Amino acid sequence: MEKLIACCGLDCNACDARIATINNDNELRKSTAEKWQKLYNAPGMTAEMINCTGCMEDGAKIAHCGECEIRNCVIAKGYKTCSDCLELETCTIVSAIHKYAPDALQNLMDLRN
């Protein structure tokens, strides 16, 4: 499966929210909401909130996308992803993601090549 890379480098095709949205899978929405409640300390996360086609794709978005500092920065700079930015490897905004998901940084580096 081809990767669909988010602004930060995460692979949207591997994201349970996108998979649930594309497949209209309510059970996966429910389990994702439950998992994210704990993982992201988001007790208000509900299955109904799990709808996303990808942060830079047309269609549904998770509510966080509107306030995502990484996504807003990419859009403001006119980039497709952080891979277009010369500050990628020193950026304090996106580094928080890469600390926990080093594969996201690798995805962005691969886009540069």
N, CA, C and O atoms as a GROMACS GRO file, in nm:
protein
  452
    1MET      N    1   0.083  -0.117   0.000
    1MET     CA    2   0.000   0.000   0.000
    1MET      C    3   0.088   0.125   0.000
    1MET      O    4   0.184   0.133   0.078
    2GLU      N    5   0.058   0.218  -0.085
    2GLU     CA    6   0.133   0.343  -0.093
    2GLU      C    7   0.107   0.427   0.031
    2GLU      O    8  -0.003   0.425   0.086
    3LYS      N    9   0.206   0.499   0.075
    3LYS     CA   10   0.191   0.583   0.192
    3LYS      C   11   0.121   0.713   0.155
    3LYS      O   12   0.142   0.768   0.047
    4LEU      N   13   0.038   0.761   0.246
    4LEU     CA   14  -0.026   0.891   0.236
    4LEU      C   15   0.027   0.968   0.355
    4LEU      O   16  -0.018   0.948   0.468
    5ILE      N   17   0.122   1.057   0.331
    5ILE     CA   18   0.197   1.119   0.438
    5ILE      C   19   0.132   1.250   0.483
    5ILE      O   20   0.107   1.340   0.402
    6ALA      N   21   0.106   1.258   0.612
    6ALA     CA   22   0.052   1.379   0.674
    6ALA      C   23   0.161   1.485   0.682
    6ALA      O   24   0.279   1.457   0.659
    7CYS      N   25   0.122   1.606   0.716
    7CYS     CA   26   0.217   1.717   0.729
    7CYS      C   27   0.337   1.679   0.815
    7CYS      O   28   0.451   1.711   0.781
    8CYS      N   29   0.310   1.611   0.926
    8CYS     CA   30   0.412   1.577   1.025
    8CYS      C   31   0.493   1.453   0.988
    8CYS      O   32   0.595   1.425   1.051
    9GLY      N   33   0.447   1.379   0.888
    9GLY     CA   34   0.519   1.259   0.847
    9GLY      C   35   0.449   1.130   0.882
    9GLY      O   36   0.490   1.024   0.834
   10LEU      N   37   0.344   1.135   0.964
   10LEU     CA   38   0.270   1.013   0.993
   10LEU      C   39   0.206   0.959   0.865
   10LEU      O   40   0.169   1.036   0.777
   11ASP      N   41   0.193   0.828   0.857
   11ASP     CA   42   0.132   0.764   0.740
   11ASP      C   43  -0.018   0.753   0.763
   11ASP      O   44  -0.064   0.668   0.840
   12CYS      N   45  -0.094   0.838   0.695
   12CYS     CA   46  -0.241   0.840   0.713
   12CYS      C   47  -0.304   0.706   0.675
   12CYS      O   48  -0.405   0.667   0.734
   13ASN      N   49  -0.248   0.635   0.580
   13ASN     CA   50  -0.305   0.507   0.540
   13ASN      C   51  -0.297   0.404   0.652
   13ASN      O   52  -0.372   0.306   0.650
   14ALA      N   53  -0.209   0.424   0.747
   14ALA     CA   54  -0.196   0.330   0.858
   14ALA      C   55  -0.274   0.378   0.981
   14ALA      O   56  -0.272   0.312   1.085
   15CYS      N   57  -0.342   0.492   0.970
   15CYS     CA   58  -0.414   0.551   1.084
   15CYS      C   59  -0.553   0.489   1.096
   15CYS      O   60  -0.629   0.483   0.999
   16ASP      N   61  -0.585   0.445   1.218
   16ASP     CA   62  -0.716   0.383   1.241
   16ASP      C   63  -0.831   0.479   1.212
   16ASP      O   64  -0.937   0.435   1.168
   17ALA      N   65  -0.812   0.608   1.236
   17ALA     CA   66  -0.920   0.704   1.208
   17ALA      C   67  -0.950   0.708   1.058
   17ALA      O   68  -1.066   0.709   1.018
   18ARG      N   69  -0.847   0.710   0.976
   18ARG     CA   70  -0.868   0.713   0.831
   18ARG      C   71  -0.926   0.581   0.782
   18ARG      O   72  -1.016   0.579   0.699
   19ILE      N   73  -0.874   0.472   0.834
   19ILE     CA   74  -0.924   0.340   0.794
   19ILE      C   75  -1.072   0.328   0.829
   19ILE      O   76  -1.152   0.280   0.748
   20ALA      N   77  -1.109   0.370   0.949
   20ALA     CA   78  -1.250   0.365   0.991
   20ALA      C   79  -1.336   0.453   0.903
   20ALA      O   80  -1.448   0.416   0.868
   21THR      N   81  -1.286   0.570   0.866
   21THR     CA   82  -1.361   0.662   0.781
   21THR      C   83  -1.380   0.605   0.641
   21THR      O   84  -1.491   0.603   0.589
   22ILE      N   85  -1.272   0.559   0.582
   22ILE     CA   86  -1.277   0.506   0.445
   22ILE      C   87  -1.369   0.384   0.438
   22ILE      O   88  -1.443   0.367   0.341
   23ASN      N   89  -1.363   0.299   0.539
   23ASN     CA   90  -1.442   0.175   0.539
   23ASN      C   91  -1.576   0.188   0.611
   23ASN      O   92  -1.652   0.091   0.621
   24ASN      N   93  -1.605   0.308   0.661
   24ASN     CA   94  -1.727   0.332   0.739
   24ASN      C   95  -1.745   0.224   0.846
   24ASN      O   96  -1.850   0.162   0.859
   25ASP      N   97  -1.638   0.204   0.922
   25ASP     CA   98  -1.631   0.098   1.021
   25ASP      C   99  -1.656   0.155   1.161
   25ASP      O  100  -1.565   0.208   1.224
   26ASN      N  101  -1.779   0.143   1.208
   26ASN     CA  102  -1.816   0.201   1.337
   26ASN      C  103  -1.750   0.130   1.455
   26ASN      O  104  -1.724   0.194   1.557
   27GLU      N  105  -1.723   0.002   1.443
   27GLU     CA  106  -1.653  -0.069   1.551
   27GLU      C  107  -1.510  -0.018   1.564
   27GLU      O  108  -1.461   0.000   1.676
   28LEU      N  109  -1.444   0.006   1.452
   28LEU     CA  110  -1.308   0.061   1.457
   28LEU      C  111  -1.310   0.204   1.510
   28LEU      O  112  -1.220   0.244   1.584
   29ARG      N  113  -1.411   0.282   1.474
   29ARG     CA  114  -1.425   0.417   1.530
   29ARG      C  115  -1.434   0.409   1.683
   29ARG      O  116  -1.368   0.484   1.754
   30LYS      N  117  -1.517   0.317   1.732
   30LYS     CA  118  -1.537   0.302   1.876
   30LYS      C  119  -1.406   0.261   1.946
   30LYS      O  120  -1.368   0.321   2.046
   31SER      N  121  -1.339   0.161   1.892
   31SER     CA  122  -1.215   0.114   1.957
   31SER      C  123  -1.104   0.220   1.947
   31SER      O  124  -1.023   0.233   2.038
   32THR      N  125  -1.102   0.295   1.838
   32THR     CA  126  -1.003   0.402   1.823
   32THR      C  127  -1.030   0.512   1.925
   32THR      O  128  -0.936   0.562   1.989
   33ALA      N  129  -1.155   0.552   1.941
   33ALA     CA  130  -1.190   0.654   2.040
   33ALA      C  131  -1.149   0.609   2.180
   33ALA      O  132  -1.093   0.688   2.256
   34GLU      N  133  -1.176   0.485   2.213
   34GLU     CA  134  -1.139   0.433   2.344
   34GLU      C  135  -0.988   0.434   2.364
   34GLU      O  136  -0.938   0.472   2.470
   35LYS      N  137  -0.916   0.393   2.261
   35LYS     CA  138  -0.769   0.391   2.267
   35LYS      C  139  -0.714   0.533   2.280
   35LYS      O  140  -0.624   0.558   2.361
   36TRP      N  141  -0.766   0.626   2.201
   36TRP     CA  142  -0.716   0.764   2.202
   36TRP      C  143  -0.754   0.836   2.330
   36TRP      O  144  -0.682   0.927   2.373
   37GLN      N  145  -0.865   0.798   2.393
   37GLN     CA  146  -0.902   0.859   2.522
   37GLN      C  147  -0.788   0.840   2.622
   37GLN      O  148  -0.751   0.932   2.694
   38LYS      N  149  -0.734   0.720   2.624
   38LYS     CA  150  -0.626   0.687   2.717
   38LYS      C  151  -0.492   0.740   2.667
   38LYS      O  152  -0.417   0.803   2.742
   39LEU      N  153  -0.463   0.715   2.542
   39LEU     CA  154  -0.333   0.751   2.485
   39LEU      C  155  -0.308   0.902   2.487
   39LEU      O  156  -0.197   0.946   2.516
   40TYR      N  157  -0.412   0.980   2.455
   40TYR     CA  158  -0.396   1.125   2.444
   40TYR      C  159  -0.465   1.201   2.558
   40TYR      O  160  -0.482   1.322   2.550
   41ASN      N  161  -0.504   1.128   2.663
   41ASN     CA  162  -0.574   1.189   2.776
   41ASN      C  163  -0.689   1.276   2.726
   41ASN      O  164  -0.700   1.394   2.761
   42ALA      N  165  -0.774   1.216   2.646
   42ALA     CA  166  -0.887   1.286   2.584
   42ALA      C  167  -1.017   1.216   2.622
   42ALA      O  168  -1.077   1.147   2.539
   43PRO      N  169  -1.061   1.232   2.746
   43PRO     CA  170  -1.180   1.160   2.792
   43PRO      C  171  -1.306   1.193   2.713
   43PRO      O  172  -1.401   1.114   2.713
   44GLY      N  173  -1.310   1.306   2.646
   44GLY     CA  174  -1.428   1.344   2.568
   44GLY      C  175  -1.430   1.289   2.427
   44GLY      O  176  -1.525   1.314   2.352
   45MET      N  177  -1.327   1.214   2.389
   45MET     CA  178  -1.320   1.158   2.253
   45MET      C  179  -1.429   1.052   2.237
   45MET      O  180  -1.440   0.960   2.317
   46THR      N  181  -1.509   1.067   2.132
   46THR     CA  182  -1.616   0.972   2.105
   46THR      C  183  -1.598   0.909   1.968
   46THR      O  184  -1.523   0.959   1.884
   47ALA      N  185  -1.666   0.800   1.946
   47ALA     CA  186  -1.661   0.732   1.816
   47ALA      C  187  -1.708   0.824   1.705
   47ALA      O  188  -1.658   0.817   1.592
   48GLU      N  189  -1.805   0.911   1.735
   48GLU     CA  190  -1.857   1.002   1.634
   48GLU      C  191  -1.753   1.104   1.588
   48GLU      O  192  -1.766   1.163   1.481
   49MET      N  193  -1.650   1.125   1.669
   49MET     CA  194  -1.543   1.220   1.635
   49MET      C  195  -1.438   1.157   1.544
   49MET      O  196  -1.354   1.228   1.487
   50ILE      N  197  -1.442   1.026   1.530
   50ILE     CA  198  -1.340   0.955   1.452
   50ILE      C  199  -1.382   0.953   1.305
   50ILE      O  200  -1.442   0.858   1.257
   51ASN      N  201  -1.348   1.061   1.237
   51ASN     CA  202  -1.373   1.076   1.094
   51ASN      C  203  -1.261   1.160   1.035
   51ASN      O  204  -1.248   1.278   1.068
   52CYS      N  205  -1.182   1.101   0.949
   52CYS     CA  206  -1.070   1.174   0.889
   52CYS      C  207  -1.027   1.103   0.762
   52CYS      O  208  -1.015   0.980   0.758
   53THR      N  209  -1.004   1.181   0.658
   53THR     CA  210  -0.952   1.126   0.533
   53THR      C  211  -0.804   1.155   0.516
   53THR      O  212  -0.742   1.109   0.420
   54GLY      N  213  -0.747   1.231   0.608
   54GLY     CA  214  -0.607   1.271   0.601
   54GLY      C  215  -0.598   1.422   0.615
   54GLY      O  216  -0.682   1.494   0.560
   55CYS      N  217  -0.499   1.471   0.687
   55CYS     CA  218  -0.497   1.613   0.723
   55CYS      C  219  -0.487   1.707   0.604
   55CYS      O  220  -0.531   1.822   0.612
   56MET      N  221  -0.431   1.661   0.494
   56MET     CA  222  -0.418   1.748   0.377
   56MET      C  223  -0.503   1.699   0.260
   56MET      O  224  -0.491   1.750   0.148
   57GLU      N  225  -0.587   1.601   0.285
   57GLU     CA  226  -0.676   1.547   0.183
   57GLU      C  227  -0.812   1.615   0.192
   57GLU      O  228  -0.850   1.666   0.297
   58ASP      N  229  -0.886   1.614   0.081
   58ASP     CA  230  -1.024   1.662   0.085
   58ASP      C  231  -1.105   1.568   0.172
   58ASP      O  232  -1.076   1.449   0.181
   59GLY      N  233  -1.206   1.621   0.236
   59GLY     CA  234  -1.296   1.536   0.315
   59GLY      C  235  -1.288   1.564   0.463
   59GLY      O  236  -1.236   1.667   0.506
   60ALA      N  237  -1.340   1.469   0.540
   60ALA     CA  238  -1.353   1.482   0.685
   60ALA      C  239  -1.218   1.498   0.753
   60ALA      O  240  -1.115   1.448   0.706
   61LYS      N  241  -1.221   1.569   0.866
   61LYS     CA  242  -1.101   1.588   0.948
   61LYS      C  243  -1.136   1.566   1.094
   61LYS      O  244  -1.247   1.596   1.138
   62ILE      N  245  -1.042   1.514   1.169
   62ILE     CA  246  -1.053   1.510   1.314
   62ILE      C  247  -1.054   1.656   1.362
   62ILE      O  248  -0.985   1.739   1.303
   63ALA      N  249  -1.128   1.686   1.464
   63ALA     CA  250  -1.140   1.824   1.512
   63ALA      C  251  -1.004   1.888   1.537
   63ALA      O  252  -0.987   2.008   1.515
   64HIS      N  253  -0.908   1.812   1.584
   64HIS     CA  254  -0.776   1.865   1.615
   64HIS      C  255  -0.707   1.925   1.493
   64HIS      O  256  -0.623   2.014   1.508
   65CYS      N  257  -0.739   1.880   1.374
   65CYS     CA  258  -0.672   1.930   1.253
   65CYS      C  259  -0.681   2.082   1.240
   65CYS      O  260  -0.586   2.147   1.195
   66GLY      N  261  -0.795   2.139   1.279
   66GLY     CA  262  -0.812   2.283   1.269
   66GLY      C  263  -0.720   2.362   1.359
   66GLY      O  264  -0.687   2.477   1.330
   67GLU      N  265  -0.678   2.301   1.468
   67GLU     CA  266  -0.589   2.369   1.562
   67GLU      C  267  -0.447   2.313   1.563
   67GLU      O  268  -0.364   2.357   1.642
   68CYS      N  269  -0.420   2.216   1.478
   68CYS     CA  270  -0.288   2.153   1.475
   68CYS      C  271  -0.181   2.254   1.432
   68CYS      O  272  -0.184   2.307   1.321
   69GLU      N  273  -0.088   2.279   1.522
   69GLU     CA  274   0.019   2.376   1.498
   69GLU      C  275   0.106   2.335   1.379
   69GLU      O  276   0.150   2.420   1.302
   70ILE      N  277   0.129   2.208   1.364
   70ILE     CA  278   0.211   2.158   1.252
   70ILE      C  279   0.139   2.183   1.120
   70ILE      O  280   0.197   2.239   1.027
   71ARG      N  281   0.014   2.142   1.112
   71ARG     CA  282  -0.065   2.159   0.990
   71ARG      C  283  -0.080   2.307   0.955
   71ARG      O  284  -0.066   2.345   0.839
   72ASN      N  285  -0.108   2.389   1.055
   72ASN     CA  286  -0.123   2.532   1.030
   72ASN      C  287   0.006   2.596   0.980
   72ASN      O  288   0.002   2.684   0.895
   73CYS      N  289   0.119   2.552   1.031
   73CYS     CA  290   0.249   2.602   0.986
   73CYS      C  291   0.274   2.562   0.840
   73CYS      O  292   0.315   2.645   0.759
   74VAL      N  293   0.249   2.435   0.808
   74VAL     CA  294   0.268   2.387   0.671
   74VAL      C  295   0.181   2.467   0.573
   74VAL      O  296   0.228   2.509   0.467
   75ILE      N  297   0.055   2.487   0.609
   75ILE     CA  298  -0.036   2.562   0.522
   75ILE      C  299   0.010   2.707   0.507
   75ILE      O  300   0.010   2.760   0.397
   76ALA      N  301   0.050   2.770   0.618
   76ALA     CA  302   0.094   2.910   0.615
   76ALA      C  303   0.217   2.928   0.526
   76ALA      O  304   0.232   3.031   0.460
   77LYS      N  305   0.304   2.827   0.525
   77LYS     CA  306   0.426   2.836   0.444
   77LYS      C  307   0.404   2.790   0.300
   77LYS      O  308   0.493   2.802   0.216
   78GLY      N  309   0.284   2.737   0.272
   78GLY     CA  310   0.254   2.692   0.136
   78GLY      C  311   0.319   2.560   0.100
   78GLY      O  312   0.341   2.530  -0.018
   79TYR      N  313   0.351   2.480   0.201
   79TYR     CA  314   0.415   2.351   0.178
   79TYR      C  315   0.310   2.240   0.170
   79TYR      O  316   0.194   2.259   0.206
   80LYS      N  317   0.356   2.125   0.121
   80LYS     CA  318   0.270   2.006   0.122
   80LYS      C  319   0.287   1.929   0.253
   80LYS      O  320   0.189   1.882   0.311
   81THR      N  321   0.410   1.917   0.298
   81THR     CA  322   0.443   1.854   0.426
   81THR      C  323   0.564   1.926   0.485
   81THR      O  324   0.622   2.014   0.422
   82CYS      N  325   0.601   1.887   0.604
   82CYS     CA  326   0.721   1.943   0.667
   82CYS      C  327   0.848   1.907   0.591
   82CYS      O  328   0.953   1.969   0.613
   83SER      N  329   0.841   1.809   0.503
   83SER     CA  330   0.961   1.772   0.425
   83SER      C  331   1.008   1.886   0.337
   83SER      O  332   1.124   1.890   0.298
   84ASP      N  333   0.919   1.978   0.304
   84ASP     CA  334   0.954   2.092   0.218
   84ASP      C  335   1.028   2.201   0.295
   84ASP      O  336   1.083   2.293   0.234
   85CYS      N  337   1.029   2.192   0.426
   85CYS     CA  338   1.086   2.297   0.510
   85CYS      C  339   1.234   2.270   0.541
   85CYS      O  340   1.272   2.158   0.577
   86LEU      N  341   1.315   2.374   0.526
   86LEU     CA  342   1.458   2.360   0.554
   86LEU      C  343   1.485   2.341   0.703
   86LEU      O  344   1.593   2.296   0.740
   87GLU      N  345   1.389   2.376   0.788
   87GLU     CA  346   1.406   2.365   0.933
   87GLU      C  347   1.358   2.230   0.989
   87GLU      O  348   1.355   2.212   1.111
   88LEU      N  349   1.323   2.138   0.903
   88LEU     CA  350   1.265   2.011   0.947
   88LEU      C  351   1.341   1.946   1.062
   88LEU      O  352   1.281   1.909   1.163
   89GLU      N  353   1.470   1.932   1.048
   89GLU     CA  354   1.547   1.856   1.146
   89GLU      C  355   1.572   1.932   1.277
   89GLU      O  356   1.617   1.873   1.375
   90THR      N  357   1.545   2.063   1.278
   90THR     CA  358   1.565   2.142   1.400
   90THR      C  359   1.434   2.202   1.451
   90THR      O  360   1.436   2.275   1.551
   91CYS      N  361   1.324   2.174   1.387
   91CYS     CA  362   1.195   2.234   1.422
   91CYS      C  363   1.144   2.181   1.555
   91CYS      O  364   1.134   2.060   1.576
   92THR      N  365   1.111   2.272   1.645
   92THR     CA  366   1.058   2.232   1.775
   92THR      C  367   0.910   2.199   1.768
   92THR      O  368   0.857   2.134   1.858
   93ILE      N  369   0.842   2.244   1.664
   93ILE     CA  370   0.699   2.216   1.651
   93ILE      C  371   0.676   2.070   1.617
   93ILE      O  372   0.599   2.002   1.685
   94VAL      N  373   0.741   2.021   1.513
   94VAL     CA  374   0.717   1.883   1.467
   94VAL      C  375   0.799   1.780   1.544
   94VAL      O  376   0.769   1.660   1.539
   95SER      N  377   0.901   1.823   1.614
   95SER     CA  378   0.988   1.728   1.684
   95SER      C  379   0.914   1.648   1.791
   95SER      O  380   0.954   1.536   1.822
   96ALA      N  381   0.807   1.703   1.847
   96ALA     CA  382   0.730   1.630   1.948
   96ALA      C  383   0.670   1.503   1.890
   96ALA      O  384   0.666   1.400   1.958
   97ILE      N  385   0.625   1.508   1.767
   97ILE     CA  386   0.572   1.389   1.699
   97ILE      C  387   0.685   1.290   1.674
   97ILE      O  388   0.671   1.170   1.699
   98HIS      N  389   0.797   1.340   1.624
   98HIS     CA  390   0.908   1.252   1.585
   98HIS      C  391   0.974   1.185   1.705
   98HIS      O  392   1.035   1.079   1.691
   99LYS      N  393   0.961   1.247   1.821
   99LYS     CA  394   1.014   1.185   1.943
   99LYS      C  395   0.944   1.052   1.970
   99LYS      O  396   1.007   0.956   2.013
  100TYR      N  397   0.814   1.047   1.944
  100TYR     CA  398   0.734   0.927   1.971
  100TYR      C  399   0.708   0.842   1.846
  100TYR      O  400   0.669   0.726   1.856
  101ALA      N  401   0.731   0.901   1.730
  101ALA     CA  402   0.707   0.829   1.603
  101ALA      C  403   0.823   0.859   1.507
  101ALA      O  404   0.807   0.934   1.411
  102PRO      N  405   0.940   0.799   1.533
  102PRO     CA  406   1.056   0.827   1.448
  102PRO      C  407   1.034   0.788   1.301
  102PRO      O  408   1.099   0.841   1.212
  103ASP      N  409   0.941   0.695   1.277
  103ASP     CA  410   0.910   0.659   1.140
  103ASP      C  411   0.849   0.778   1.064
  103ASP      O  412   0.860   0.785   0.942
  104ALA      N  413   0.784   0.869   1.136
  104ALA     CA  414   0.727   0.988   1.072
  104ALA      C  415   0.839   1.077   1.018
  104ALA      O  416   0.828   1.129   0.906
  105LEU      N  417   0.944   1.095   1.093
  105LEU     CA  418   1.059   1.172   1.043
  105LEU      C  419   1.120   1.102   0.923
  105LEU      O  420   1.156   1.167   0.825
  106GLN      N  421   1.133   0.971   0.930
  106GLN     CA  422   1.189   0.897   0.817
  106GLN      C  423   1.102   0.913   0.692
  106GLN      O  424   1.154   0.927   0.582
  107ASN      N  425   0.970   0.912   0.709
  107ASN     CA  426   0.881   0.933   0.595
  107ASN      C  427   0.906   1.068   0.530
  107ASN      O  428   0.908   1.080   0.407
  108LEU      N  429   0.927   1.171   0.613
  108LEU     CA  430   0.953   1.305   0.559
  108LEU      C  431   1.089   1.310   0.489
  108LEU      O  432   1.102   1.372   0.384
  109MET      N  433   1.188   1.244   0.547
  109MET     CA  434   1.319   1.239   0.484
  109MET      C  435   1.313   1.165   0.351
  109MET      O  436   1.378   1.205   0.254
  110ASP      N  437   1.234   1.059   0.345
  110ASP     CA  438   1.216   0.985   0.220
  110ASP      C  439   1.150   1.071   0.113
  110ASP      O  440   1.182   1.058  -0.005
  111LEU      N  441   1.058   1.158   0.153
  111LEU     CA  442   0.994   1.248   0.057
  111LEU      C  443   1.094   1.345  -0.004
  111LEU      O  444   1.078   1.388  -0.118
  112ARG      N  445   1.196   1.379   0.070
  112ARG     CA  446   1.301   1.471   0.021
  112ARG      C  447   1.386   1.404  -0.087
  112ARG      O  448   1.440   1.471  -0.175
  113ASN      N  449   1.396   1.274  -0.080
  113ASN     CA  450   1.485   1.201  -0.175
  113ASN      C  451   1.417   1.162  -0.301
  113ASN      O  452   1.478   1.101  -0.388
   0.00000   0.00000   0.00000
